[in-house]
Amino acid sequence: TTGTIMTFRYNPYLAEWSPFHGAMYAVLEAVGKVVAIGGDYRKIRLTLQEYFPKLGQDPKKWGKPVSALLGAYYAQKRLGIPAIGGKDSMSGTFKDLEVPPTLVAFAVCPVKVNRVISQEFKNINQPVIMLTVPRDSAGVPDFTKAKVIYDKVHQYIQTGKVSASYTIKMGGLAEAISKMCFGNKIGFRFAKNLTEQELFSPDYGGIILELRDQSDWQEYFSEIQPILLGYTQIQPVIQVNNTI
């Protein structure tokens, strides 16, 4: 009954904008994906794969791997998770072409296989909630809140009250809900109207849960302000803003 969860995360667009944020969120998202599958974030160990242009004597180029490593280190310190291995390469330049700053975070975690959760919706007329990680004005996530979310999600999955779980990525809610619907052709209706920004904006570190039990989730997750997104439905369509 013992298995291993292995996840990875890297966003080249985010890393190109800020190597610090790219690496920090690579760690956070890899950890979030483990939690969504059923793992305990405290038992995660990381390995970091780094790839950058040739550095030469350019201080700006040297600043990119330094910034990325600081971002990854910051996330690890706040989460209390070590990286026990990794590999780096500083040869990502060919003539005038250069790779974007690349730090890929891989997360590995032991798990009991009878408590592993997959992403596709399983049942009809079940509530679907979203738990999000707040960010400050500099785009840095609240890791204290993230740890509370990940701990409570893990414990709730262990009770058997979660049918499906998925992390929110670059495509935002629209991408996540669509992929959760596709697996078993189960539809979804949003509980309220949403703006285009609310549907498509990334929410890195956030998790969506399909719940089996409707009785206690509001009280259980109250301190982290869960958001009721809507309900699964038998019709294989997604309903939002009175549109199918």
Protein Blocks (a to p, Z undefined) as FASTA:
>chain_A
ZZcdddddddfklmmmommlmmmmmmmmmmmmmmmnopafklpccddddddddfkjafkl
mmmmmmmmmmmmmmmmmnopacfbdcdddfbcghjaccdddddddddddddfklcccfbd
fbehiacddddddddfkopacfklmmmmmmmmmmmmmnopafbdcdddfkommlmmmmmm
mmnopacddfbdcdfklmmgccehiacdddfblklmmmmmmmnopadfbdcdfblcddee
hiZZ
